[in-house]
């Protein structure tokens, strides 16, 4: 999962406009880039699954990377949070409400600092 968090946006080296703007071309491009450099498909998948929450091959690790990607920017996405909650509850043998209560506090703390992180990042614009 740490690998996925580190490389999920690697395709943005090929699509630098997506560093500060919208776009999804970096997802498949990142997957292909990682494969071309010898990264196993099982690990390279994070580049293409971080925005594909409902795909059949998306597992708990993929969902957590997707959630971290959103919350880092201060975005709370109920559908994604519900998928993560259900997956973690199943894996941990807990009730979904128990998982959500713990997760909600963590996500609130992370999201609260998003503006300062994004402002810092914006201080280093990318010339395209």
Secondary structure, 3 states (H helix, E strand, C coil): CHHHHHHCCHHHHCCHHHHCCCCCHHHHHHHHHHHHCCCCHHHHCHHHHCCCCCCCCCCHHHHHHHHHHHHHCCCCCHHHHHHHHHHHHHHHCCCHHHHHHHHHHHHHHHHHCHHHHHHHHHCCCCCC
